[in-house]
Amino acid sequence: MIEINSIDHIGIRVADKDRAIAFYNLFGFKLERAADNDNVIVMKNNNNVEINIIFNANNTNKNNNILMDETYKYPGFTHIAFRVDSIKSAIEKLNKNDIKITQGPVAFGEDGHVSVFLRDPDRNTLELRGRAEDLSSLGGIEKYEPLN
């Protein structure tokens, strides 16, 4: 057995480096360094969460995420889930920055958490997850019902 202690970083492939930097800045990620030998930049937030922006994607996806938007499902990582202090505050900031919520706020069970899903400019899926709060002023919370 190989014991995993934590996630070290998350790699996100994008088509436009500057557009990705601007988007992830909204979530507190700041440019830390660029790789000397690859199309990669390292960004971290104040909590030392690290993402690697890999800027070598082709831009022929017709605004589809092949893992999430196609009828035929391919294997792969479908989304990143980031924990937030306040889901209500996160939703308000998404709305203020005209970032569309593609699903949620949604509760997947009775564990007291609520999630919202969104897409970055390259259609990569992000989940923001936090403790349940009173979201009646923002439309309430839907309960997840899986498709058959």
C-alpha positions as CSV (number, residue, x, y, z in Angstrom):
1,M,0.0,0.0,0.0
2,I,1.2,3.5,-0.8
3,E,-0.2,5.9,1.8
4,I,-1.3,9.3,0.4
5,N,-1.0,12.2,2.9
6,S,-2.6,15.0,0.9
7,I,-3.1,16.4,-2.6
8,D,0.1,18.3,-3.7
9,H,-1.4,20.3,-6.6
10,I,-4.0,20.1,-9.3
11,G,-3.1,20.5,-13.0
12,I,-5.6,22.4,-15.2
13,R,-5.1,22.4,-19.0
14,V,-6.1,25.7,-20.6
15,A,-5.9,27.3,-24.1
16,D,-5.2,30.9,-23.0
17,K,-2.7,31.4,-20.1
18,D,-3.6,35.1,-19.4
19,R,-7.4,34.4,-19.4
20,A,-6.8,31.5,-17.0
21,I,-4.6,33.6,-14.7
22,A,-7.3,36.3,-14.6
23,F,-10.0,33.8,-13.8
24,Y,-8.2,32.0,-11.1
25,N,-7.1,35.3,-9.5
26,L,-10.8,35.7,-8.6
27,F,-10.4,32.6,-6.4
28,G,-7.4,34.0,-4.6
29,F,-4.7,32.2,-6.7
30,K,-1.6,34.3,-7.4
31,L,1.2,33.5,-9.9
32,E,4.1,32.0,-8.0
33,R,6.4,31.0,-10.8
34,A,6.6,29.8,-14.4
35,A,8.3,26.5,-15.3
36,D,11.6,27.0,-17.1
37,N,11.1,24.0,-19.4
38,D,7.4,23.6,-20.0
39,N,4.1,25.5,-20.7
40,V,3.2,25.5,-17.0
41,I,2.7,28.2,-14.4
42,V,2.3,27.6,-10.7
43,M,-0.3,29.5,-8.7
44,K,-1.1,29.3,-5.0
45,N,-3.6,30.9,-2.7
46,N,-3.1,32.2,0.8
47,N,-3.9,28.7,2.2
48,N,-1.1,27.2,0.1
49,V,-3.5,25.4,-2.2
50,E,-1.5,24.9,-5.5
51,I,-2.8,24.7,-9.0
52,N,-0.6,24.3,-12.1
53,I,-2.0,26.0,-15.2
54,I,-0.9,24.0,-18.2
55,F,-1.3,26.3,-21.2
56,N,-1.0,24.0,-24.2
57,A,-4.6,23.0,-25.0
58,N,-6.0,23.2,-28.5
59,N,-9.0,25.4,-28.8
60,T,-11.1,23.1,-31.0
61,N,-13.5,21.8,-28.3
62,K,-16.5,23.9,-29.5
63,N,-17.0,25.0,-25.9
64,N,-17.5,21.4,-24.8
65,N,-15.7,19.6,-22.0
66,I,-15.2,16.2,-23.4
67,L,-15.6,14.6,-19.9
68,M,-18.7,16.4,-18.9
69,D,-20.6,17.7,-22.0
70,E,-20.5,14.7,-24.4
71,T,-23.2,12.0,-24.5
72,Y,-20.6,9.3,-24.6
73,K,-18.7,9.3,-21.3
74,Y,-14.9,9.1,-21.4
75,P,-12.8,8.1,-18.4
76,G,-10.9,10.9,-16.6
77,F,-11.1,13.4,-13.8
78,T,-14.4,15.3,-14.1
79,H,-14.0,18.1,-11.6
80,I,-12.1,19.8,-8.8
81,A,-13.9,20.5,-5.5
82,F,-12.6,23.4,-3.4
83,R,-13.8,23.9,0.2
84,V,-15.0,27.4,1.0
85,D,-15.6,29.2,4.3
86,S,-19.0,30.5,3.2
87,I,-21.0,29.0,0.3
88,K,-23.4,32.0,0.5
89,S,-20.5,34.5,0.2
90,A,-19.0,32.4,-2.7
91,I,-22.3,32.5,-4.6
92,E,-22.6,36.2,-4.1
93,K,-19.1,36.7,-5.4
94,L,-19.7,34.5,-8.4
95,N,-22.9,36.5,-9.2
96,K,-21.0,39.8,-8.8
97,N,-18.3,38.6,-11.2
98,D,-20.9,37.3,-13.8
99,I,-19.6,33.7,-13.3
100,K,-22.5,31.3,-14.2
101,I,-23.4,28.6,-11.7
102,T,-24.1,25.5,-13.8
103,Q,-25.6,23.4,-11.0
104,G,-26.7,24.3,-7.5
105,P,-26.7,25.3,-4.8
106,V,-27.3,21.6,-4.2
107,A,-27.1,19.2,-1.2
108,F,-26.0,15.7,-2.0
109,G,-27.1,14.2,1.2
110,E,-27.6,15.0,4.9
111,D,-24.0,15.8,5.8
112,G,-24.7,19.6,6.1
113,H,-22.8,20.6,3.0
114,V,-23.9,22.5,-0.1
115,S,-22.2,22.7,-3.4
116,V,-22.2,24.9,-6.5
117,F,-20.7,24.0,-9.8
118,L,-19.2,26.3,-12.4
119,R,-16.9,26.3,-15.4
120,D,-13.7,28.1,-16.0
121,P,-13.2,29.8,-19.4
122,D,-11.9,26.5,-20.9
123,R,-15.0,24.6,-19.6
124,N,-13.1,22.8,-16.8
125,T,-15.6,22.0,-14.0
126,L,-15.1,23.4,-10.5
127,E,-17.1,22.7,-7.4
128,L,-17.2,25.0,-4.5
129,R,-18.4,23.3,-1.3
130,G,-19.2,24.7,2.1
131,R,-21.4,24.2,5.1
132,A,-25.1,24.7,4.6
133,E,-26.3,28.2,5.2
134,D,-29.7,30.0,4.7
135,L,-29.7,30.5,1.0
136,S,-33.4,31.5,0.7
137,S,-32.5,35.0,-0.6
138,L,-30.4,33.3,-3.3
139,G,-33.1,30.8,-4.4
140,G,-32.7,28.1,-1.8
141,I,-31.0,24.7,-1.9
142,E,-32.0,21.9,-4.2
143,K,-31.7,18.3,-3.1
144,Y,-29.7,16.1,-5.5
145,E,-31.7,13.3,-7.1
146,P,-29.6,11.0,-9.2
147,L,-30.7,10.1,-12.7
148,N,-31.6,6.5,-13.3
